[in-house]
Amino acid sequence: MKKKRHARDERLIELLQSAYFAKNHRLVDDRWQRSVMQRIRSMEPISRQSSDGLSLERLLWRMAPAVALLVVMVACGLALTGRAPEYDLYQAFGDELALSGFLVILSI
């Protein structure tokens, strides 16, 4: 499998090198340029989402700094108070967690 891939890669490199070195020897006439430009002008524009609504990606990027700031604030708050959230969870749900075996999983 590696030999086939290596041979294919070598062939691709050879083709790309020959195309690169042959680029200076090719002449492009005005007809070709006109036909290409005519095809480009006849193409329809790329459709994009309307900028009126927020896309999910845009919303996530806008919310990322606020979420990061919130995480830092909560981490600093927990560090300054000296509270251990896992101890509070054990106090609140200790019996249920012990019965379900969840603490055994967490201790591993």
N, C-alpha and C positions, 0 to 999 in steps of 0.2 A: 504494500500500500504506500509506504514511504517512497519507494523507488518510482512509482507512478506519479506521485505528487511532485517529487523532485524533478522528474523529467518534464512534467507539465510546467512547472515553475521556470525551469531553464528555457523551455521553448517560448514561454511568455516573455521572459527577459530578452531573448534574442529578437522576438518580434517588436517589442517596444524600442529596443536599441536601433533596429533597422529603420523603424518609422521615424525615430528622432533624427537620425543622421540623414534621412532622405527628405526631410521637410524643406530644406533649402533648395532642393532641385525641382520642386513641383511649382508649376505656374498656375495661378488661378486667374481665369479670365473674367471679364465684366459680366458675361452672361450668367456664370455660376453665382457670382455675388448678387446679381439682381434677382435670380430665382430664389436664393436663400432668403434674402430680405423680404421678398414677396410672400414666401411661406410664413415667415415670422410675423409679418403684419396681418396675415389672414388668420392667425391663431387667436383663439379667444383668450381673454385675460384669465389669470389664475384666480379661481374663486377663493375668497378668504372668509373667515367668519366675520360677522358684523362686529364692529368694535363697540356697539351699544351695550351688549351683555358681556359679563365677565366669563371667560373660559375657566375651566377648572385649573389649568396650569397657571394661568395668570393670577387667579385667586390664591393658590398655594404659595406662589412667590411673594405676593403681597403680605400674606399672613406669616411667613417664615420669620421675619425679624421680631414680630410681636410674640410669637411662640417661643423663640429662643430667649428673649428677655424674660418671659414668664418662667421658663425653666431655670434660668440663672437666679431669679428672685426667690423661687421656692427652694432651690438648693442652698442659697445663702441663709434663708430663714430657718431651714432645718439645721444647718450647721451652727448658727448662732444660738438657737434655743437648746441645743443638745438633746433633742428628742429623737427617739429611734422609732420610726414608723412601724417597723416590723414588730416591735414590742407592743405598740398600741393595737395592732391587728391581732396579736395573740390574745391580748386582754379582751378584746371585743368578741372574737370568734374562736377562742381557744378550745372550748369543748367540741364545737362542730368540726374544727380543723383536725383536732387530735383523733376524733372518731373516723374521719374520712381518710386519714393517712396522709394528708397533705403536708403536714410538718415533716414526715419522714422523707418525702420527695424533696422538700426544700433543704433539708439538712445534708443531703448527699452532695 
